[in-house]
Amino acid sequence: MIQLFIISLIWGFSFGLMKDLKGLDTSFVAFARLAIALPLFIPFLRLKGLSLITGVRLVLIGAVQYGVMYCLYVLAYQYIPSYQVALFTVFTPLFVTLVNDAYLRRFEQFHFFTAIIAAIGAAVILFRFDGGYDGANVLIGFGIMQVCNLCFAFGQIEYRRLRREQPNLEDSKVFALVYLGAVIVSGLSTHYFGGWGSAAELVKSPRQMIVLLYLGAVASGLCFFWWNKVAVKSRAGVLAVFNNMKIPLGIAISLTVFGEKADLLKLIIGSVIIGAAIWLTERHSRKQV
């Protein structure tokens, strides 16, 4: 779907831009991005006719999909470069299908097979014979990103289920509640880790302010809303496939636009392997609901 591709392309630039925010507290960065996104949807919020249970459910979706996810996502940049952050989202499609299968009380073995193929591709890109990388940091970054992926996958499927159960809901009229949950979680995280001091540092850097405004309003605001809106009408398999589209886009942009370094031969070989996994998943997804 062209809309999912456009969103993935925009997100591809976000991976490289995040390095401009180094020096700021990670929880504060997550909070700032989400706090910038929230006001975009408050004018459209309509609570009339919305049940308390549905409202709480929307807040909880945002708390997990965006709040917890963003705090972990930004934290990962402290351990690994942006192209690896992009690469380690390769398992998001697996989590999307697993969460969907859990709701449907079934188990889809095929997706474990394609996940293993994708993991091999990631290993090809990352492995160095000379051991010239910090294995501990890579392992920590990988672990952080997998919890991040699970949170993002859960939110997509749960929002999709909610909207399909209540087709009369309008996305624009309730999405402020999703961001409210995210702002609460990221705000509590910032308070707990003492990150509010980064606000003063941010004022001293116009570049960081511009980057943060863009990431908050466009990447975190408009794109997340757009993604969940399109996800409602998408099959779980197709949604899983497009969760991986941002990986080659993010890596390519990080290397070409933002000047990060990687072994291009291994990158090409690994990307072909990951691409094969995406292709197999796409073919299989056509048979899924």
C-alpha positions in Angstrom: 0.0 0.0 0.0 1.4 3.3 -1.1 0.4 5.1 2.1 2.4 2.7 4.3 5.4 3.1 2.0 5.3 6.9 2.2 5.2 6.7 6.0 8.1 4.2 6.1 10.1 6.6 3.9 9.5 9.5 6.3 10.4 7.2 9.3 13.6 6.2 7.4 14.9 9.8 7.9 14.1 9.7 11.6 16.7 7.1 12.4 19.6 9.4 11.2 18.1 12.6 12.7 18.0 11.1 16.2 21.8 11.4 16.5 21.4 15.2 16.5 19.7 14.8 19.9 22.6 13.2 21.6 23.4 14.8 25.0 19.7 15.1 25.9 18.1 12.7 28.4 16.5 9.8 26.5 13.2 9.9 28.4 13.0 13.6 27.9 13.4 13.2 24.1 10.6 10.7 24.1 8.4 12.9 26.2 9.1 16.0 24.0 8.3 14.2 20.8 5.0 12.9 22.1 4.1 16.2 23.9 4.6 18.0 20.6 2.3 15.5 18.8 -0.5 15.6 21.4 -1.7 19.2 20.7 -2.1 18.4 17.0 -5.1 16.1 17.9 -6.6 17.9 20.9 -8.8 20.2 18.7 -10.4 17.2 17.0 -11.1 15.3 20.3 -14.7 14.4 20.8 -15.6 12.5 24.0 -19.4 12.6 23.5 -20.7 9.0 23.1 -17.3 7.5 24.0 -17.6 4.9 26.8 -15.2 5.0 29.7 -13.9 1.6 28.9 -13.1 2.6 25.3 -11.4 5.8 26.5 -9.2 3.9 29.0 -8.4 1.3 26.4 -7.2 4.0 24.0 -5.0 5.6 26.7 -3.5 2.3 27.5 -2.8 1.6 23.8 -0.9 4.8 23.6 0.9 4.2 26.8 2.4 1.0 25.5 2.7 1.6 21.7 4.1 5.0 21.9 5.0 5.8 25.5 7.0 2.7 26.6 8.1 2.1 23.0 9.6 5.6 22.5 11.4 5.6 25.8 13.1 2.4 24.8 13.7 3.4 21.2 15.5 6.6 22.2 17.5 4.7 24.9 18.8 2.3 22.2 20.7 5.1 20.5 23.0 5.2 23.6 24.3 1.8 22.7 24.1 1.3 18.9 24.2 3.6 15.8 21.1 4.5 13.9 21.5 2.0 11.1 21.6 -0.8 13.7 18.5 0.7 15.4 16.8 0.5 12.0 18.1 -3.0 11.4 16.9 -4.4 14.8 13.3 -3.5 14.0 13.5 -6.5 11.6 11.6 -8.6 14.2 8.6 -6.3 14.5 6.6 -8.3 11.9 7.1 -11.4 13.9 5.7 -9.7 17.0 2.8 -8.3 14.9 1.8 -11.8 13.7 2.4 -13.4 17.2 0.2 -10.8 18.9 -2.5 -11.2 16.2 -2.2 -15.0 16.5 -2.5 -14.8 20.3 -5.8 -12.9 19.9 -7.0 -15.5 17.4 -5.8 -18.4 19.5 -3.7 -19.9 16.8 0.0 -20.4 16.1 1.6 -19.6 12.7 4.8 -21.5 12.4 5.6 -20.0 9.0 6.4 -16.6 10.5 9.1 -18.2 12.8 10.7 -19.5 9.6 10.8 -16.1 7.9 12.0 -14.5 11.2 15.0 -16.9 11.3 15.8 -15.9 7.7 15.6 -12.2 8.6 17.8 -12.8 11.6 20.4 -14.5 9.4 20.4 -11.4 7.2 20.9 -9.2 10.2 23.7 -11.3 11.5 25.5 -11.1 8.1 25.3 -7.3 8.2 26.6 -7.1 11.8 29.2 -9.8 12.0 32.9 -8.8 11.8 35.7 -11.3 11.6 38.0 -8.9 13.5 35.6 -8.5 16.4 35.8 -4.8 15.9 32.6 -3.9 17.6 31.4 -3.6 21.2 29.5 -6.9 21.5 28.0 -6.0 24.9 26.5 -2.7 23.6 25.2 -4.5 20.5 23.5 -7.1 22.7 22.0 -4.5 25.0 20.8 -2.5 22.1 19.3 -5.6 20.5 17.5 -6.5 23.7 16.1 -3.0 24.1 14.9 -2.9 20.5 13.0 -6.2 20.8 11.0 -5.0 23.8 10.4 -1.8 21.7 9.2 -3.9 18.8 6.8 -5.8 20.9 5.3 -2.7 22.3 4.8 -1.2 18.8 3.4 -4.4 17.5 0.9 -4.8 20.4 -0.4 -1.2 19.9 -1.0 -1.7 16.2 -2.9 -4.9 16.6 -4.9 -3.7 19.7 -5.9 -0.5 18.0 -6.8 -2.4 14.8 -9.0 -4.7 16.9 -10.6 -1.8 18.8 -11.5 0.0 15.6 -12.9 -3.1 13.9 -15.0 -3.8 17.0 -16.3 -0.2 16.9 -16.4 0.9 13.2 -18.3 4.0 14.0 -15.4 5.5 15.9 -13.5 8.2 13.9 -9.7 8.1 14.3 -9.2 11.8 14.4 -11.8 12.2 17.2 -10.2 9.8 19.6 -6.5 9.7 18.8 -5.6 12.5 21.3 -6.4 9.9 24.0 -3.7 7.6 22.5 -1.1 10.3 22.7 -2.3 11.2 26.2 -1.3 7.8 27.4 2.0 8.1 25.7 2.7 11.5 27.2 1.9 10.3 30.7 4.2 7.3 30.5 7.1 9.3 29.0 6.6 12.1 31.4 6.7 9.7 34.4 9.9 8.2 32.9 11.5 11.6 32.5 10.6 12.5 36.1 11.9 9.2 37.5 15.3 9.4 35.7 15.6 13.2 36.4 15.7 14.2 32.7 13.9 17.6 33.0 17.3 19.4 33.0 17.5 18.6 29.2 14.9 21.2 28.6 17.4 24.0 29.5 20.0 22.3 27.2 17.5 22.2 24.4 16.9 25.9 24.5 20.6 26.5 23.8 20.6 24.5 20.6 18.3 25.8 17.8 19.2 22.8 15.6 18.1 20.3 18.2 14.9 22.3 18.7 14.1 22.2 15.0 14.9 18.4 14.8 12.7 17.7 17.8 9.8 19.8 16.4 10.0 17.9 13.1 10.2 14.5 14.8 7.4 15.3 17.2 5.0 16.9 14.7 5.7 14.8 11.6 7.3 11.4 12.5 5.6 11.0 15.8 2.4 12.9 15.2 1.1 12.8 11.7 2.8 9.5 10.7 1.8 7.5 13.7 -1.8 8.6 13.3 -1.7 7.9 9.6 -0.1 4.4 10.2 -2.7 3.3 12.7 -5.5 4.6 10.5 -4.3 2.6 7.5 -3.6 -0.4 9.7 -7.3 -0.7 10.6 -8.1 -1.6 6.9 -5.0 -3.8 6.4 -4.5 -7.5 6.8 -2.2 -8.5 9.7 0.2 -10.1 7.2 0.4 -7.0 5.0 0.9 -4.9 8.1 3.7 -7.1 9.2 5.4 -6.8 5.9 5.3 -3.1 5.8 6.7 -2.9 9.3 10.0 -4.1 7.7 9.9 -1.6 4.9 11.5 1.1 7.1 14.6 -1.1 7.6 16.2 -0.9 4.2 15.0 2.7 3.8 16.4 3.7 7.3 19.7 1.9 6.7 20.2 3.4 3.2 19.4 6.9 4.4 21.6 6.6 7.5 24.6 5.6 5.3 24.1 7.9 2.3 22.5 11.0 3.8 23.9 11.0 7.4 27.3 9.5 6.6 27.4 6.5 8.8 29.8 3.7 7.9 29.1 0.0 7.3 30.5 -2.8 5.1 28.5 -2.3 1.9 29.1 -5.8 0.6 27.7 -7.4 3.8 25.0 -4.8 3.9 23.9 -5.8 0.4 24.1 -9.5 1.1 22.2 -9.2 4.4 19.6 -6.9 2.9 18.9 -9.4 0.1 18.4 -12.1 2.7 16.1 -9.8 4.7 14.3 -9.0 1.4 13.8 -12.7 0.8 12.1 -13.0 4.2 9.9 -10.0 3.4 9.0 -11.5 0.0 8.1 -14.9 1.5 6.0 -13.2 4.2 4.2 -11.1 1.6 3.3 -14.1 -0.4 2.1 -15.9 2.6 0.1 -12.9 3.9 -2.1 -13.0 0.8 -3.7 -16.2 2.3 -4.3 -14.6 5.7 -7.2 -12.5 6.9 
